[in-house]
Amino acid sequence: MRYFFKGTVKFIVSNIAVVFTIMLLPVFLITDTVPVFDELMSFLFDNHNT
């Protein structure tokens, strides 16, 4: 049940991340360091099974 919940949360967050990335495209033209984006990607692609 815990894996189902974590998978559902990551699915929702990944869809939000796509929209967030599209909104940040002008920012990425100026700089490549956006701490909030880095934290979000770290959450999505971190493979720790805790």
Buried (B, 14 or more C-beta within 10 A) or exposed (E): EEEEEEEEEBEEEBEEBEEBBEEEEEEEEEEEEBEEBEEBBEEEEEEEEE
